[in-house]
Every structure is written in C-alpha cells, then in structure tokens.
Amino acid sequence: MQISNLLADSDVIHLEKIIQHSSSLTLVVTATRAAGECPRCHRPSTRVHSYYTRKVADLPWHGVAVHLHLRTRRFRCQNSLCTKRIFCERLPRVVAYYARQTVRMNEVLQLIGLLMGGEAGSRATQKLAIKTSPDTLLRRVRQAALPTTTTPRVLGVDDFALRKGRRYGTILVDLEQHRVIDLLPDREAQTLASWLKQHCGVEVISRDRAPAYASGSTSGAPTAVQLADRFHLIKNVRETLEKLLMRQNRFLRTQTLAAPPVAGPVRDMTSTRLAVCACSHTWKE
C-alpha cells in the first residue's frame, strides 16, 4: 500500500514528510491544486497571496494518533467585481472551513455517537487513540443530517419513558419498514392528531389501549383502521382469563382439594395466576 492512499484525499494534498513522536505521528502535507476557487463568486484564481499552516486531527493509524500539518494558501480573487479580495483555499473533501478535524474523522465520530451515545462512545474512543469528549460526540449527532422519511401506510404508536414514572413520549414506527420515523415529546391526543394531520396517508394504526392514542388517532386520521398490536391482544386475553378465574376462586379451590394428588397440582389462586401468565407467554411466542 502506498503512503498516499492513507491520506484523506491524495488528489489534492501531497505528503512531504512524517514526524514521529512518542505517542503520535505528524504528517506534513501541502495542497497541490494549481488554483483556488473564490467561495463568493466561484471564480478560479492562481494568484497566491500567502501561505499558512493548519493543524488538523486525522484518523489514527493502528492505534497511533495522527495529526496533519496542512500547508495551504491564500489567493487573491481575480474578479474585480467581487467583494472578497483575499480568500483561503478550500479543501472540502479533506477538512471543512475552520474545522480542527478531517472530514472522515468527523464521520467516524458521528457514527460512534449514533451507535453508542456520548459517555460510552467517549470511553470507546480512548481505546482507538481518538481523544474526544461526550459533548463533542453529542454535537456530531445533532449535526447529522436526518434521513428523509415518507408517510407510512401502517403506523405503530406506543409510548416510551423519558423519565420513568414522570415523563413519557410517543414513538412512531413504520411497521412495514421496521424503522422508527419520529418521536413525539409527550403522549397527548392533540400531539398525535397534529402529527397525523401533517402526514396524510396513514391507512392502518396499530396502537396500545391508551384513550389518548385512540382519541388522537380518530381525530388525526379518521379514515384509518385502528387495531391493537399482538402484545396488547395477548394482554387483554390474559387479564380477561384472570378475572374469570378470580370469580370462580371458591369453585377452583374446592375442586383442587377434592381432586386426587397429581404431579404439580395448582393448590391456590397464586399458582393459578402463574399458570395463566405462563400460558399467555406461550401464546405470545
């Protein structure tokens, strides 16, 4: 493998030398393009005004931290009508304007933040020779471009805990694509209804038994078919069966005491409840 293949973009930068330190490497690189493009008028210019060096962090090599000393140029704009007389050279595939990290390193930090979060991601980067803080990872996540989603045909609606026992939100899932499409800040009927009105086209809504979700679904998508998901259907059956057995408690106890001993008999109502729960889990599977 050539050394140039390890650079962020070997087409626009050239490796001059490698400086080895005790725990890191410094790559001295220079920009190789013949001209720079004015960011305001987009006219190319070959008139160099001056040189300057940028210190940029790059991806590590085999667990060794890597820093770039990037020698770039300032150009004079050759467009007399342009208000920007002097501009700095742009290398969009290497490093963003004013950034202290290369583009590919930012992409890696963004991926770590999305997969692991702030605290866990920060601990993982220490093993990868990438020193960063949890706040930096969270900033990269917030800067990530959100994927465009279409209105689902089959929508799943359920709640989740932002702070268990105190604050809850609503999660919306495309059940055909098996993908989360949005998170709502609460579980109020009006919030869900507003979202449904802004995203017309939902044909089926699978929700839990909360009255707020029933009201919001009816108000926001009156033509959509509402149904309970499998979990809540089994929960309904389990609760109904448990109520039925509770009403027959005396009869069940009498029959249990009168019956001959068998392996694993149901002696009391507590055992009956456990049996009902076991049956419900079996049906769920």
Number of C-alpha atoms within 10 A of each C-alpha: 5 6 9 13 10 12 19 18 16 16 13 16 21 20 18 10 10 13 10 11 10 6 10 15 17 19 21 19 22 18 18 13 14 10 15 23 18 23 14 11 14 12 14 17 17 15 16 17 13 12 12 11 14 15 16 19 22 24 24 16 13 8 14 16 19 19 21 24 19 21 17 21 20 18 23 20 27 17 15 8 9 13 10 15 13 16 19 20 20 18 17 11 13 21 23 14 11 8 13 16 18 20 19 16 18 20 14 14 22 23 17 21 24 17 12 15 17 22 14 13 22 22 16 16 15 13 10 15 18 21 13 16 15 15 14 15 25 20 14 19 21 13 10 13 7 8 7 6 11 10 14 21 17 19 22 24 22 17 18 15 12 13 9 8 7 7 12 17 16 21 18 21 20 20 17 11 11 10 12 14 18 12 14 16 13 18 21 18 19 17 17 26 22 15 16 20 15 10 14 13 16 19 15 19 26 20 21 21 15 13 11 17 24 18 17 21 28 19 17 22 24 16 13 17 14 18 16 16 17 13 11 14 14 16 16 15 13 19 14 12 15 18 12 11 17 15 10 12 14 12 11 18 15 10 11 15 13 9 10 8 9 7 5 7 13 17 13 13 17 10 13 18 17 12 14 18 17 13 12 18 14 9 9 12 5
